[in-house]
Amino acid sequence: MAQSKTETAEILIVAGEASSALYARRLLEYWKNSGSQIKAFGIGSREMEALGFEIVGRSEDLAVVGLVEVLKHYGQIRAVYKRLIELAQERKPRAILLLDYPDFNLRLARDLKKLGLPIVYYISPQVWAWRKSRIHQIKELVDKMLVVLPFEEAFYRDSGVNVEFVGHPLLDEINPELFETQHREWERAKFGLRPGEICIGLMPGSRNSELDHHLAIQIETAEQMHTADPKLKFALLIAPTFSLEQVRARLPNYTVPLIFIKEEPMKMVSMVDVVLCASGTATLVVGLMKKPMVIMYKMNALTAWLARIFVKGTAHFGLINLVLGRRVVSEMFQDQATPELLAAELNKLIGDKKHYSEVEQELGQAHERLGRKGATMRVAAALKDYLF
């Protein structure tokens, strides 16, 4: 018997990474503001917990990438996994909402499907880039796939998966005020940045493993650039998953003057001129703010070797380049991601105003390619069929 709209519906949500946790948080906020009687539990962030989400595992602790990194955290991941299964068996939630985090979530989907629970997947695994054989698993296990990149819809539909393009939730995070010169200069002034000064933003990533592999390299890149041009300013943009103290504690010895900024991601990006950015959703944030960037990524040598084997058929690894369909900004992977080469690419952007302007204009096309605002509302509408 279906629940009435006045009864409380329970949903299990797994948002195991910073970007996913933001999108899940927006969904919780939408339900709260619309008066929906929904109780949610699973894996999420502290911000989700503050909205009444029942935490079984924290996304801040479980966001790891790569075989070696997963093995290091296997005990913790396994314990959370088992607890989710137990709670699903006990509570029989009306629906399961899985966000990204594919190795964990697809395995979880198989076990939860045995309980007869409907599974909705929001933020697709990048099966179009690597391990395409998982499409058969998704078709078998997922009742509905909600995609946020326009080219994903046809890919899934051609494979017989029930799919809906909901638009990208980052579009809802854009505040037009952030593009206003007066507002931008006001915000920059709070951190000692004067009009006309060039500030390079450092974004090493939102996962512990990314800080391990990227932070020192980005700092060394800044050191080299500052030595060559002492007028340059550098800001370390702190990801939502970390506190300022956590990042400070992991900094290597450095002499370059660093500005530390911890705000909403788009607000931070609006204050800088160029970004050295770890690959991932952050590249979409930077792109939507029309900030020229250099994308980098380093990982454990074994994980990198496996990535080269499994990633097939994609010309780029940067999400912003994938969305735009061409190499608009430089990508530096593994051995290429050295301070010398990264500094050279960044200098191309800050040293050539025409090139900077061209990249800026091309990034401006990302907005229209990612659909319309209102992704969270459309996700809520898709889930309504399962919850009530």
TORKOL-4160 file (C-alpha; in steps of 0.2 Angstrom, whole numbers, padded with zeros to 4 digits, m for minus):
388
<pt num="1" X="0000" Y="0000" Z="0000"/>
<pt num="2" X="0007" Y="0017" Z="m0005"/>
<pt num="3" X="0011" Y="0030" Z="0009"/>
<pt num="4" X="0000" Y="0045" Z="0010"/>
<pt num="5" X="0009" Y="0062" Z="0008"/>
<pt num="6" X="0007" Y="0066" Z="0026"/>
<pt num="7" X="0017" Y="0051" Z="0032"/>
<pt num="8" X="0036" Y="0051" Z="0034"/>
<pt num="9" X="0045" Y="0042" Z="0020"/>
<pt num="10" X="0062" Y="0035" Z="0023"/>
<pt num="11" X="0077" Y="0035" Z="0011"/>
<pt num="12" X="0094" Y="0029" Z="0011"/>
<pt num="13" X="0107" Y="0041" Z="0003"/>
<pt num="14" X="0125" Y="0037" Z="m0001"/>
<pt num="15" X="0135" Y="0053" Z="m0004"/>
<pt num="16" X="0153" Y="0048" Z="m0002"/>
<pt num="17" X="0162" Y="0063" Z="m0009"/>
<pt num="18" X="0163" Y="0082" Z="m0007"/>
<pt num="19" X="0153" Y="0086" Z="m0023"/>
<pt num="20" X="0140" Y="0072" Z="m0020"/>
<pt num="21" X="0138" Y="0078" Z="m0002"/>
<pt num="22" X="0134" Y="0096" Z="m0008"/>
<pt num="23" X="0121" Y="0090" Z="m0020"/>
<pt num="24" X="0113" Y="0078" Z="m0007"/>
<pt num="25" X="0113" Y="0093" Z="0005"/>
<pt num="26" X="0104" Y="0104" Z="m0007"/>
<pt num="27" X="0091" Y="0090" Z="m0009"/>
<pt num="28" X="0088" Y="0089" Z="0010"/>
<pt num="29" X="0086" Y="0108" Z="0010"/>
<pt num="30" X="0074" Y="0107" Z="m0004"/>
<pt num="31" X="0063" Y="0094" Z="0006"/>
<pt num="32" X="0064" Y="0104" Z="0022"/>
<pt num="33" X="0059" Y="0120" Z="0014"/>
<pt num="34" X="0045" Y="0112" Z="0004"/>
<pt num="35" X="0038" Y="0103" Z="0020"/>
<pt num="36" X="0041" Y="0085" Z="0013"/>
<pt num="37" X="0040" Y="0072" Z="0027"/>
<pt num="38" X="0056" Y="0063" Z="0023"/>
<pt num="39" X="0069" Y="0055" Z="0035"/>
<pt num="40" X="0086" Y="0051" Z="0027"/>
<pt num="41" X="0101" Y="0041" Z="0033"/>
<pt num="42" X="0117" Y="0034" Z="0026"/>
<pt num="43" X="0134" Y="0042" Z="0021"/>
<pt num="44" X="0135" Y="0061" Z="0020"/>
<pt num="45" X="0143" Y="0076" Z="0027"/>
<pt num="46" X="0143" Y="0086" Z="0043"/>
<pt num="47" X="0132" Y="0099" Z="0034"/>
<pt num="48" X="0120" Y="0086" Z="0030"/>
<pt num="49" X="0119" Y="0080" Z="0048"/>
<pt num="50" X="0115" Y="0098" Z="0053"/>
<pt num="51" X="0099" Y="0096" Z="0043"/>
<pt num="52" X="0094" Y="0080" Z="0052"/>
<pt num="53" X="0102" Y="0067" Z="0041"/>
<pt num="54" X="0107" Y="0052" Z="0051"/>
<pt num="55" X="0125" Y="0048" Z="0048"/>
<pt num="56" X="0131" Y="0030" Z="0046"/>
<pt num="57" X="0147" Y="0035" Z="0038"/>
<pt num="58" X="0155" Y="0052" Z="0034"/>
<pt num="59" X="0159" Y="0057" Z="0017"/>
<pt num="60" X="0174" Y="0067" Z="0024"/>
<pt num="61" X="0182" Y="0050" Z="0030"/>
<pt num="62" X="0177" Y="0039" Z="0015"/>
<pt num="63" X="0182" Y="0049" Z="0000"/>
<pt num="64" X="0197" Y="0039" Z="m0006"/>
<pt num="65" X="0203" Y="0036" Z="m0024"/>
<pt num="66" X="0213" Y="0022" Z="m0031"/>
<pt num="67" X="0217" Y="0004" Z="m0026"/>
<pt num="68" X="0231" Y="0007" Z="m0014"/>
<pt num="69" X="0221" Y="0021" Z="m0005"/>
<pt num="70" X="0205" Y="0010" Z="m0004"/>
<pt num="71" X="0215" Y="m0004" Z="0004"/>
<pt num="72" X="0222" Y="0007" Z="0017"/>
<pt num="73" X="0204" Y="0012" Z="0023"/>
<pt num="74" X="0196" Y="m0005" Z="0019"/>
<pt num="75" X="0192" Y="m0009" Z="0037"/>
<pt num="76" X="0182" Y="0007" Z="0039"/>
<pt num="77" X="0174" Y="0006" Z="0022"/>
<pt num="78" X="0169" Y="m0012" Z="0025"/>
<pt num="79" X="0161" Y="m0008" Z="0042"/>
<pt num="80" X="0151" Y="0006" Z="0035"/>
<pt num="81" X="0145" Y="m0005" Z="0021"/>
<pt num="82" X="0139" Y="m0019" Z="0032"/>
<pt num="83" X="0130" Y="m0007" Z="0043"/>
<pt num="84" X="0121" Y="0001" Z="0028"/>
<pt num="85" X="0115" Y="m0017" Z="0023"/>
<pt num="86" X="0109" Y="m0020" Z="0041"/>
<pt num="87" X="0099" Y="m0004" Z="0042"/>
<pt num="88" X="0091" Y="m0007" Z="0025"/>
<pt num="89" X="0086" Y="m0024" Z="0030"/>
<pt num="90" X="0078" Y="m0017" Z="0047"/>
<pt num="91" X="0070" Y="m0001" Z="0040"/>
<pt num="92" X="0066" Y="m0006" Z="0022"/>
<pt num="93" X="0067" Y="0012" Z="0016"/>
<pt num="94" X="0056" Y="0018" Z="0002"/>
<pt num="95" X="0070" Y="0021" Z="m0010"/>
<pt num="96" X="0089" Y="0021" Z="m0011"/>
<pt num="97" X="0098" Y="0036" Z="m0018"/>
<pt num="98" X="0116" Y="0033" Z="m0024"/>
<pt num="99" X="0128" Y="0047" Z="m0029"/>
<pt num="100" X="0143" Y="0044" Z="m0039"/>
<pt num="101" X="0156" Y="0034" Z="m0028"/>
<pt num="102" X="0154" Y="0019" Z="m0041"/>
<pt num="103" X="0165" Y="0005" Z="m0034"/>
<pt num="104" X="0156" Y="0006" Z="m0017"/>
<pt num="105" X="0139" Y="0011" Z="m0024"/>
<pt num="106" X="0137" Y="m0002" Z="m0037"/>
<pt num="107" X="0142" Y="m0016" Z="m0025"/>
<pt num="108" X="0130" Y="m0009" Z="m0013"/>
<pt num="109" X="0116" Y="m0008" Z="m0026"/>
<pt num="110" X="0118" Y="m0027" Z="m0029"/>
<pt num="111" X="0115" Y="m0031" Z="m0011"/>
<pt num="112" X="0101" Y="m0019" Z="m0009"/>
<pt num="113" X="0092" Y="m0025" Z="m0025"/>
<pt num="114" X="0091" Y="m0042" Z="m0017"/>
<pt num="115" X="0079" Y="m0034" Z="m0004"/>
<pt num="116" X="0068" Y="m0028" Z="m0017"/>
<pt num="117" X="0072" Y="m0009" Z="m0014"/>
<pt num="118" X="0071" Y="0003" Z="m0028"/>
<pt num="119" X="0087" Y="0011" Z="m0033"/>
<pt num="120" X="0090" Y="0028" Z="m0041"/>
<pt num="121" X="0107" Y="0034" Z="m0046"/>
<pt num="122" X="0111" Y="0052" Z="m0046"/>
<pt num="123" X="0128" Y="0058" Z="m0054"/>
<pt num="124" X="0133" Y="0044" Z="m0065"/>
<pt num="125" X="0149" Y="0034" Z="m0064"/>
<pt num="126" X="0160" Y="0038" Z="m0078"/>
<pt num="127" X="0157" Y="0022" Z="m0088"/>
<pt num="128" X="0158" Y="0031" Z="m0104"/>
<pt num="129" X="0176" Y="0034" Z="m0100"/>
<pt num="130" X="0182" Y="0018" Z="m0092"/>
<pt num="131" X="0176" Y="0001" Z="m0087"/>
<pt num="132" X="0161" Y="0002" Z="m0100"/>
<pt num="133" X="0156" Y="m0016" Z="m0096"/>
<pt num="134" X="0148" Y="m0009" Z="m0080"/>
<pt num="135" X="0134" Y="m0003" Z="m0091"/>
<pt num="136" X="0126" Y="m0020" Z="m0090"/>
<pt num="137" X="0127" Y="m0020" Z="m0071"/>
<pt num="138" X="0119" Y="m0003" Z="m0071"/>
<pt num="139" X="0105" Y="m0009" Z="m0082"/>
<pt num="140" X="0102" Y="m0024" Z="m0071"/>
<pt num="141" X="0103" Y="m0015" Z="m0054"/>
<pt num="142" X="0097" Y="0004" Z="m0056"/>
<pt num="143" X="0079" Y="0008" Z="m0058"/>
<pt num="144" X="0082" Y="0026" Z="m0064"/>
<pt num="145" X="0098" Y="0035" Z="m0068"/>
<pt num="146" X="0098" Y="0054" Z="m0066"/>
<pt num="147" X="0113" Y="0061" Z="m0076"/>
<pt num="148" X="0120" Y="0079" Z="m0075"/>
<pt num="149" X="0131" Y="0079" Z="m0091"/>
<pt num="150" X="0121" Y="0081" Z="m0107"/>
<pt num="151" X="0131" Y="0068" Z="m0117"/>
<pt num="152" X="0127" Y="0054" Z="m0104"/>
<pt num="153" X="0108" Y="0054" Z="m0108"/>
<pt num="154" X="0111" Y="0046" Z="m0125"/>
<pt num="155" X="0124" Y="0034" Z="m0119"/>
<pt num="156" X="0113" Y="0027" Z="m0106"/>
<pt num="157" X="0097" Y="0027" Z="m0117"/>
<pt num="158" X="0106" Y="0018" Z="m0131"/>
<pt num="159" X="0111" Y="0005" Z="m0118"/>
<pt num="160" X="0093" Y="0002" Z="m0113"/>
<pt num="161" X="0094" Y="0011" Z="m0096"/>
<pt num="162" X="0080" Y="0021" Z="m0089"/>
<pt num="163" X="0088" Y="0038" Z="m0089"/>
<pt num="164" X="0084" Y="0057" Z="m0086"/>
<pt num="165" X="0095" Y="0072" Z="m0089"/>
<pt num="166" X="0091" Y="0083" Z="m0074"/>
<pt num="167" X="0104" Y="0097" Z="m0078"/>
<pt num="168" X="0120" Y="0100" Z="m0067"/>
<pt num="169" X="0116" Y="0105" Z="m0049"/>
<pt num="170" X="0131" Y="0117" Z="m0050"/>
<pt num="171" X="0121" Y="0129" Z="m0060"/>
<pt num="172" X="0111" Y="0132" Z="m0045"/>
<pt num="173" X="0126" Y="0137" Z="m0035"/>
<pt num="174" X="0130" Y="0152" Z="m0047"/>
<pt num="175" X="0127" Y="0169" Z="m0039"/>
<pt num="176" X="0127" Y="0182" Z="m0052"/>
<pt num="177" X="0134" Y="0195" Z="m0040"/>
<pt num="178" X="0151" Y="0185" Z="m0040"/>
<pt num="179" X="0154" Y="0191" Z="m0058"/>
<pt num="180" X="0151" Y="0210" Z="m0053"/>
<pt num="181" X="0168" Y="0219" Z="m0053"/>
<pt num="182" X="0164" Y="0230" Z="m0038"/>
<pt num="183" X="0158" Y="0215" Z="m0027"/>
<pt num="184" X="0173" Y="0205" Z="m0033"/>
<pt num="185" X="0185" Y="0219" Z="m0028"/>
<pt num="186" X="0176" Y="0221" Z="m0011"/>
<pt num="187" X="0179" Y="0202" Z="m0007"/>
<pt num="188" X="0197" Y="0202" Z="m0013"/>
<pt num="189" X="0201" Y="0217" Z="m0002"/>
<pt num="190" X="0196" Y="0207" Z="0013"/>
<pt num="191" X="0211" Y="0196" Z="0010"/>
<pt num="192" X="0223" Y="0210" Z="0006"/>
<pt num="193" X="0221" Y="0209" Z="m0013"/>
<pt num="194" X="0222" Y="0226" Z="m0022"/>
<pt num="195" X="0214" Y="0230" Z="m0039"/>
<pt num="196" X="0225" Y="0224" Z="m0053"/>
<pt num="197" X="0235" Y="0212" Z="m0043"/>
<pt num="198" X="0236" Y="0194" Z="m0051"/>
<pt num="199" X="0231" Y="0181" Z="m0039"/>
<pt num="200" X="0233" Y="0162" Z="m0043"/>
<pt num="201" X="0222" Y="0150" Z="m0034"/>
<pt num="202" X="0228" Y="0133" Z="m0028"/>
<pt num="203" X="0215" Y="0119" Z="m0027"/>
<pt num="204" X="0224" Y="0103" Z="m0022"/>
<pt num="205" X="0208" Y="0093" Z="m0020"/>
<pt num="206" X="0194" Y="0088" Z="m0008"/>
<pt num="207" X="0201" Y="0071" Z="m0003"/>
<pt num="208" X="0215" Y="0066" Z="0009"/>
<pt num="209" X="0224" Y="0056" Z="m0005"/>
<pt num="210" X="0223" Y="0072" Z="m0016"/>
<pt num="211" X="0231" Y="0083" Z="m0003"/>
<pt num="212" X="0245" Y="0069" Z="m0001"/>
<pt num="213" X="0249" Y="0070" Z="m0019"/>
<pt num="214" X="0245" Y="0088" Z="m0024"/>
<pt num="215" X="0248" Y="0100" Z="m0010"/>
<pt num="216" X="0267" Y="0100" Z="m0010"/>
<pt num="217" X="0268" Y="0101" Z="m0029"/>
<pt num="218" X="0256" Y="0116" Z="m0030"/>
<pt num="219" X="0266" Y="0125" Z="m0016"/>
<pt num="220" X="0282" Y="0122" Z="m0025"/>
<pt num="221" X="0274" Y="0128" Z="m0041"/>
<pt num="222" X="0269" Y="0144" Z="m0032"/>
<pt num="223" X="0287" Y="0145" Z="m0025"/>
<pt num="224" X="0295" Y="0145" Z="m0042"/>
<pt num="225" X="0282" Y="0157" Z="m0049"/>
<pt num="226" X="0284" Y="0169" Z="m0035"/>
<pt num="227" X="0303" Y="0169" Z="m0036"/>
<pt num="228" X="0302" Y="0173" Z="m0055"/>
<pt num="229" X="0289" Y="0187" Z="m0051"/>
<pt num="230" X="0287" Y="0193" Z="m0033"/>
<pt num="231" X="0272" Y="0203" Z="m0038"/>
<pt num="232" X="0261" Y="0188" Z="m0040"/>
<pt num="233" X="0249" Y="0183" Z="m0026"/>
<pt num="234" X="0244" Y="0165" Z="m0022"/>
<pt num="235" X="0228" Y="0159" Z="m0013"/>
<pt num="236" X="0226" Y="0142" Z="m0006"/>
<pt num="237" X="0207" Y="0138" Z="m0008"/>
<pt num="238" X="0202" Y="0126" Z="0006"/>
<pt num="239" X="0189" Y="0112" Z="0000"/>
<pt num="240" X="0173" Y="0110" Z="0010"/>
<pt num="241" X="0179" Y="0093" Z="0017"/>
<pt num="242" X="0194" Y="0101" Z="0026"/>
<pt num="243" X="0196" Y="0114" Z="0040"/>
<pt num="244" X="0209" Y="0128" Z="0038"/>
<pt num="245" X="0219" Y="0119" Z="0053"/>
<pt num="246" X="0219" Y="0102" Z="0044"/>
<pt num="247" X="0227" Y="0110" Z="0028"/>
<pt num="248" X="0239" Y="0120" Z="0038"/>
<pt num="249" X="0245" Y="0105" Z="0047"/>
<pt num="250" X="0249" Y="0096" Z="0031"/>
<pt num="251" X="0258" Y="0110" Z="0023"/>
<pt num="252" X="0277" Y="0107" Z="0018"/>
<pt num="253" X="0290" Y="0121" Z="0023"/>
<pt num="254" X="0287" Y="0136" Z="0011"/>
<pt num="255" X="0292" Y="0154" Z="0009"/>
<pt num="256" X="0279" Y="0160" Z="m0003"/>
<pt num="257" X="0267" Y="0172" Z="0005"/>
<pt num="258" X="0250" Y="0162" Z="0005"/>
<pt num="259" X="0233" Y="0168" Z="0007"/>
<pt num="260" X="0221" Y="0155" Z="0015"/>
<pt num="261" X="0203" Y="0156" Z="0009"/>
<pt num="262" X="0189" Y="0145" Z="0015"/>
<pt num="263" X="0172" Y="0150" Z="0008"/>
<pt num="264" X="0159" Y="0142" Z="m0003"/>
<pt num="265" X="0169" Y="0136" Z="m0018"/>
<pt num="266" X="0162" Y="0148" Z="m0031"/>
<pt num="267" X="0165" Y="0163" Z="m0020"/>
<pt num="268" X="0183" Y="0158" Z="m0018"/>
<pt num="269" X="0186" Y="0155" Z="m0036"/>
<pt num="270" X="0178" Y="0172" Z="m0040"/>
<pt num="271" X="0192" Y="0181" Z="m0031"/>
<pt num="272" X="0207" Y="0174" Z="m0041"/>
<pt num="273" X="0212" Y="0176" Z="m0059"/>
<pt num="274" X="0219" Y="0159" Z="m0063"/>
<pt num="275" X="0218" Y="0142" Z="m0055"/>
<pt num="276" X="0229" Y="0127" Z="m0053"/>
<pt num="277" X="0216" Y="0114" Z="m0051"/>
<pt num="278" X="0215" Y="0096" Z="m0046"/>
<pt num="279" X="0205" Y="0086" Z="m0059"/>
<pt num="280" X="0187" Y="0082" Z="m0054"/>
<pt num="281" X="0171" Y="0092" Z="m0051"/>
<pt num="282" X="0181" Y="0107" Z="m0046"/>
<pt num="283" X="0186" Y="0110" Z="m0064"/>
<pt num="284" X="0167" Y="0113" Z="m0068"/>
<pt num="285" X="0166" Y="0125" Z="m0053"/>
<pt num="286" X="0181" Y="0135" Z="m0060"/>
<pt num="287" X="0175" Y="0134" Z="m0078"/>
<pt num="288" X="0157" Y="0140" Z="m0073"/>
<pt num="289" X="0166" Y="0155" Z="m0065"/>
<pt num="290" X="0175" Y="0158" Z="m0082"/>
<pt num="291" X="0192" Y="0157" Z="m0074"/>
<pt num="292" X="0206" Y="0150" Z="m0085"/>
<pt num="293" X="0215" Y="0135" Z="m0076"/>
<pt num="294" X="0228" Y="0122" Z="m0078"/>
<pt num="295" X="0221" Y="0105" Z="m0073"/>
<pt num="296" X="0233" Y="0092" Z="m0064"/>
<pt num="297" X="0232" Y="0075" Z="m0056"/>
<pt num="298" X="0244" Y="0064" Z="m0048"/>
<pt num="299" X="0241" Y="0047" Z="m0039"/>
<pt num="300" X="0250" Y="0032" Z="m0033"/>
<pt num="301" X="0260" Y="0024" Z="m0047"/>
<pt num="302" X="0250" Y="0008" Z="m0047"/>
<pt num="303" X="0234" Y="0017" Z="m0048"/>
<pt num="304" X="0240" Y="0028" Z="m0062"/>
<pt num="305" X="0246" Y="0012" Z="m0071"/>
<pt num="306" X="0229" Y="0004" Z="m0069"/>
<pt num="307" X="0220" Y="0021" Z="m0075"/>
<pt num="308" X="0230" Y="0021" Z="m0091"/>
<pt num="309" X="0224" Y="0003" Z="m0095"/>
<pt num="310" X="0206" Y="0006" Z="m0091"/>
<pt num="311" X="0203" Y="0024" Z="m0097"/>
<pt num="312" X="0199" Y="0021" Z="m0115"/>
<pt num="313" X="0190" Y="0032" Z="m0128"/>
<pt num="314" X="0191" Y="0049" Z="m0120"/>
<pt num="315" X="0202" Y="0063" Z="m0127"/>
<pt num="316" X="0203" Y="0072" Z="m0110"/>
<pt num="317" X="0202" Y="0068" Z="m0092"/>
<pt num="318" X="0197" Y="0086" Z="m0086"/>
<pt num="319" X="0178" Y="0087" Z="m0084"/>
<pt num="320" X="0177" Y="0104" Z="m0091"/>
<pt num="321" X="0186" Y="0099" Z="m0107"/>
<pt num="322" X="0174" Y="0084" Z="m0108"/>
<pt num="323" X="0159" Y="0095" Z="m0106"/>
<pt num="324" X="0166" Y="0108" Z="m0119"/>
<pt num="325" X="0171" Y="0094" Z="m0131"/>
<pt num="326" X="0188" Y="0100" Z="m0134"/>
<pt num="327" X="0205" Y="0104" Z="m0125"/>
<pt num="328" X="0201" Y="0122" Z="m0119"/>
<pt num="329" X="0213" Y="0121" Z="m0104"/>
<pt num="330" X="0229" Y="0111" Z="m0101"/>
<pt num="331" X="0229" Y="0094" Z="m0093"/>
<pt num="332" X="0245" Y="0088" Z="m0084"/>
<pt num="333" X="0244" Y="0070" Z="m0078"/>
<pt num="334" X="0256" Y="0061" Z="m0067"/>
<pt num="335" X="0274" Y="0063" Z="m0074"/>
<pt num="336" X="0269" Y="0079" Z="m0082"/>
<pt num="337" X="0262" Y="0087" Z="m0066"/>
<pt num="338" X="0279" Y="0094" Z="m0061"/>
<pt num="339" X="0281" Y="0112" Z="m0053"/>
<pt num="340" X="0292" Y="0117" Z="m0068"/>
<pt num="341" X="0279" Y="0112" Z="m0081"/>
<pt num="342" X="0264" Y="0118" Z="m0071"/>
<pt num="343" X="0272" Y="0135" Z="m0069"/>
<pt num="344" X="0276" Y="0136" Z="m0087"/>
<pt num="345" X="0257" Y="0132" Z="m0092"/>
<pt num="346" X="0251" Y="0145" Z="m0079"/>
<pt num="347" X="0263" Y="0158" Z="m0085"/>
<pt num="348" X="0256" Y="0156" Z="m0103"/>
<pt num="349" X="0239" Y="0161" Z="m0096"/>
<pt num="350" X="0245" Y="0176" Z="m0085"/>
<pt num="351" X="0257" Y="0182" Z="m0098"/>
<pt num="352" X="0246" Y="0183" Z="m0113"/>
<pt num="353" X="0231" Y="0193" Z="m0111"/>
<pt num="354" X="0224" Y="0188" Z="m0128"/>
<pt num="355" X="0226" Y="0170" Z="m0124"/>
<pt num="356" X="0218" Y="0173" Z="m0107"/>
<pt num="357" X="0203" Y="0181" Z="m0115"/>
<pt num="358" X="0201" Y="0167" Z="m0127"/>
<pt num="359" X="0201" Y="0154" Z="m0114"/>
<pt num="360" X="0189" Y="0164" Z="m0103"/>
<pt num="361" X="0176" Y="0166" Z="m0118"/>
<pt num="362" X="0177" Y="0147" Z="m0122"/>
<pt num="363" X="0174" Y="0143" Z="m0104"/>
<pt num="364" X="0158" Y="0154" Z="m0104"/>
<pt num="365" X="0150" Y="0141" Z="m0115"/>
<pt num="366" X="0150" Y="0128" Z="m0101"/>
<pt num="367" X="0134" Y="0135" Z="m0093"/>
<pt num="368" X="0123" Y="0132" Z="m0108"/>
<pt num="369" X="0130" Y="0115" Z="m0111"/>
<pt num="370" X="0125" Y="0109" Z="m0093"/>
<pt num="371" X="0107" Y="0112" Z="m0095"/>
<pt num="372" X="0095" Y="0123" Z="m0085"/>
<pt num="373" X="0095" Y="0127" Z="m0067"/>
<pt num="374" X="0083" Y="0117" Z="m0055"/>
<pt num="375" X="0092" Y="0100" Z="m0055"/>
<pt num="376" X="0088" Y="0098" Z="m0037"/>
<pt num="377" X="0070" Y="0101" Z="m0040"/>
<pt num="378" X="0070" Y="0088" Z="m0054"/>
<pt num="379" X="0079" Y="0075" Z="m0044"/>
<pt num="380" X="0066" Y="0077" Z="m0030"/>
<pt num="381" X="0052" Y="0075" Z="m0043"/>
<pt num="382" X="0060" Y="0059" Z="m0049"/>
<pt num="383" X="0061" Y="0052" Z="m0032"/>
<pt num="384" X="0043" Y="0057" Z="m0028"/>
<pt num="385" X="0037" Y="0042" Z="m0038"/>
<pt num="386" X="0046" Y="0030" Z="m0026"/>
<pt num="387" X="0044" Y="0039" Z="m0010"/>
<pt num="388" X="0025" Y="0042" Z="m0010"/>
